[in-house]
Amino acid sequence: MANPDAPFGFKVVRSRTGNASNQVNEYPIASGASAMFTGDIVKQDGSGTIVPGTAGAAITGVFQGCRYTNSSGEKIYSKHWPASTVASDGIAFVADDPSLVLEVQSDGSMTSADIGQLVDLDTSQTGSTVTGMSKMQTSATGGSENQFRIYGIYGNGSLSKPCRNAAGNQDFLATGTNAVIQVTIANHVMSGASGAVEV
C-alpha cells in the first residue's frame, strides 16, 4: 500500500541539546495577518511580527497556537490564527529553539541515502480550520534554499516508531513519496544557513 498523502505539519519531537522541547516564546501577530495553524513553520516579517513561513525564508520556529481579543472583547486562545483576524493584541506561541528535531511528511521520494541531505518547505496544502492543524510538509531532496536537513526516515532502521494512518493501520512505507521523516532546521533566523551545503 502506498504512503497516504496526509501532511500534518511539523511536530516537535525533541531538542538535540537535551533541553525541554515544549518551550515556546511569544511573538506579536499583525492585525489582519494570514492564517497560521499549529505545526506551521513561521517567520518574522520586516516589522518583527510572525507570518507563515515560505520556501527560501529564514525560519523562526513552529507555530503552537495563539491568543487574541476578538471583536466582542473576548480573550481567545486558539490552535490557529484565522485569516484576516482584526486584533491589536495577537500573540503567537512559537517553538523557536534552533536545535529542535521535527517530524514531518515529505512530498518527495525518500530513501535512507537521503539522510543528511537538504530539503525546503512545501506550503501547497492549507491547514484545517476545523482541527486547527497544519498541512505543511517538506519538498523533495536537493533543497536549493537549505531550510531543513534530513535527520532520519521512519522504517529504514534509523527510526523504529510505527506510523499509522487515520484508520490506525501501519501503512507508511520505509521509503517513497509521502514518507515521514525527521528534520532539523538548517536555516534558522538565529543561526543562519551560510555554512549549510548539500551533502
C-alpha positions as CSV (number, residue, x, y, z in Angstrom):
1,M,0.0,0.0,0.0
2,A,1.3,3.4,-0.9
3,N,2.0,6.0,1.7
4,P,-1.1,8.2,2.3
5,D,-0.7,11.8,1.3
6,A,-1.7,13.2,4.7
7,P,0.6,16.0,5.7
8,F,0.3,17.0,9.4
9,G,2.7,19.9,9.6
10,F,5.8,20.0,11.7
11,K,5.6,18.1,15.0
12,V,8.2,19.0,17.7
13,V,9.9,15.7,18.8
14,R,12.9,16.8,20.9
15,S,15.8,19.1,21.2
16,R,19.3,17.9,20.2
17,T,20.7,19.8,23.2
18,G,18.6,17.8,25.7
19,N,16.7,20.9,26.7
20,A,12.9,20.8,27.1
21,S,11.4,20.7,23.7
22,N,8.0,22.0,24.7
23,Q,9.2,25.5,25.4
24,V,7.6,28.4,23.4
25,N,8.2,32.1,23.2
26,E,5.7,34.8,22.4
27,Y,5.8,36.8,19.2
28,P,3.3,39.5,18.0
29,I,0.9,38.9,15.2
30,A,-0.1,41.8,13.0
31,S,-3.8,42.5,12.8
32,G,-5.2,41.1,9.6
33,A,-2.3,38.6,9.1
34,S,-2.6,35.5,7.0
35,A,-3.9,32.2,8.6
36,M,-1.5,30.2,10.7
37,F,-2.0,26.7,12.0
38,T,-0.4,24.6,14.8
39,G,2.6,22.9,13.2
40,D,3.1,25.6,10.6
41,I,6.6,26.9,10.0
42,V,6.7,30.6,10.7
43,K,9.0,33.5,10.0
44,Q,9.2,37.2,11.0
45,D,8.3,39.9,8.6
46,G,10.1,43.2,8.2
47,S,8.4,44.6,11.3
48,G,9.1,41.7,13.6
49,T,5.6,40.2,13.5
50,I,5.0,36.5,12.8
51,V,3.7,35.3,9.4
52,P,3.6,31.9,7.7
53,G,6.9,30.6,6.5
54,T,7.8,30.4,2.8
55,A,10.3,28.4,0.8
56,G,13.6,30.2,0.9
57,A,13.0,32.3,4.0
58,A,14.9,32.0,7.3
59,I,12.8,30.1,9.9
60,T,11.8,31.5,13.3
61,G,10.1,28.3,14.5
62,V,7.0,26.2,14.7
63,F,3.6,27.8,15.4
64,Q,2.0,26.3,18.5
65,G,-1.2,28.3,18.8
66,C,-2.1,31.9,19.7
67,R,-4.2,34.3,21.7
68,Y,-6.0,37.5,20.8
69,T,-9.0,39.5,21.8
70,N,-11.9,39.2,19.3
71,S,-14.3,42.0,18.2
72,S,-16.7,41.1,21.1
73,G,-13.9,41.7,23.7
74,E,-13.4,38.0,24.4
75,K,-9.9,36.7,25.1
76,I,-9.4,33.8,22.6
77,Y,-6.9,31.0,22.9
78,S,-6.8,29.0,19.6
79,K,-4.8,26.3,17.8
80,H,-4.9,28.5,14.7
81,W,-4.9,32.2,13.7
82,P,-7.9,32.8,11.5
83,A,-7.0,34.6,8.3
84,S,-7.6,38.4,8.4
85,T,-8.4,38.5,12.1
86,V,-8.6,42.0,13.3
87,A,-6.9,42.2,16.7
88,S,-4.3,44.6,18.1
89,D,-3.0,42.2,20.7
90,G,-2.4,39.0,18.7
91,I,0.3,36.8,20.1
92,A,1.8,33.6,18.6
93,F,3.3,30.9,20.7
94,V,6.3,29.6,18.8
95,A,8.7,26.7,19.5
96,D,11.8,28.6,18.4
97,D,14.8,26.5,19.6
98,P,17.3,26.2,16.7
99,S,18.2,22.7,17.9
100,L,14.7,21.2,17.6
101,V,14.2,17.9,15.8
102,L,10.9,17.9,13.9
103,E,8.7,15.2,12.5
104,V,7.0,15.9,9.1
105,Q,5.8,14.3,5.9
106,S,7.9,14.7,2.8
107,D,6.4,15.4,-0.6
108,G,9.4,13.9,-2.2
109,S,10.6,10.3,-2.6
110,M,12.9,9.3,0.2
111,T,15.4,6.6,0.9
112,S,18.0,6.1,3.7
113,A,20.6,7.6,1.4
114,D,18.9,11.0,1.8
115,I,19.8,11.3,5.4
116,G,21.9,14.4,5.7
117,Q,20.5,16.0,2.5
118,L,18.7,19.3,2.4
119,V,15.0,19.9,1.8
120,D,12.8,23.0,1.6
121,L,9.4,24.0,2.9
122,D,6.3,22.9,0.9
123,T,3.2,25.1,1.6
124,S,1.0,23.7,-1.2
125,Q,-1.7,22.5,1.2
126,T,-3.7,24.6,3.6
127,G,-4.2,23.8,7.2
128,S,-7.6,22.8,8.7
129,T,-9.8,25.5,10.3
130,V,-11.7,22.6,11.9
131,T,-8.8,21.0,13.8
132,G,-6.5,24.0,13.7
133,M,-3.7,21.8,12.5
134,S,-1.1,22.5,9.8
135,K,-0.7,20.6,6.5
136,M,2.8,21.9,5.7
137,Q,5.4,19.4,4.5
138,T,8.8,19.3,3.0
139,S,9.8,19.2,-0.6
140,A,12.0,16.6,-2.3
141,T,15.7,16.4,-1.6
142,G,18.2,18.8,-3.1
143,G,16.6,21.8,-1.5
144,S,18.2,24.9,-3.0
145,E,17.2,27.1,-0.1
146,N,18.9,25.0,2.6
147,Q,15.9,25.2,5.0
148,F,15.9,21.7,6.6
149,R,18.4,18.8,6.9
150,I,17.0,15.3,7.0
151,Y,17.8,13.7,10.3
152,G,16.1,10.3,9.8
153,I,13.5,8.4,7.9
154,Y,10.9,6.1,9.5
155,G,11.1,2.4,8.7
156,N,14.7,2.3,7.5
157,G,16.2,1.2,10.7
158,S,17.2,4.6,12.0
159,L,13.7,5.4,13.4
160,S,11.6,2.5,14.6
161,K,8.5,4.3,15.8
162,P,5.5,3.0,13.8
163,C,3.5,5.4,11.7
164,R,-0.3,5.0,11.3
165,N,-2.9,6.5,9.0
166,A,-6.2,7.8,10.1
167,A,-7.7,4.3,10.2
168,G,-5.0,3.2,12.6
169,N,-3.2,1.0,10.0
170,Q,0.6,0.9,9.7
171,D,0.9,1.7,6.1
172,F,3.7,4.3,5.9
173,L,6.4,2.6,3.8
174,A,10.1,2.8,4.7
175,T,10.8,4.8,1.6
176,G,8.9,6.6,-1.2
177,T,6.7,9.6,-1.8
178,N,5.0,10.9,1.4
179,A,7.4,9.1,3.7
180,V,7.5,10.5,7.3
181,I,10.9,11.9,8.2
182,Q,12.7,13.8,10.9
183,V,14.4,17.1,10.1
184,T,16.5,19.8,11.8
185,I,16.3,23.5,10.9
186,A,19.3,24.4,8.7
187,N,18.2,28.0,8.1
188,H,17.1,29.3,11.4
189,V,16.8,33.1,11.9
190,M,19.1,32.8,15.0
191,S,21.7,30.7,13.4
192,G,21.6,31.1,9.6
193,A,22.4,28.8,6.8
194,S,25.6,30.3,5.5
195,G,27.6,27.2,6.2
196,A,24.9,24.7,5.0
197,V,25.9,22.8,1.9
198,E,24.3,19.9,0.1
199,V,26.0,16.6,1.1
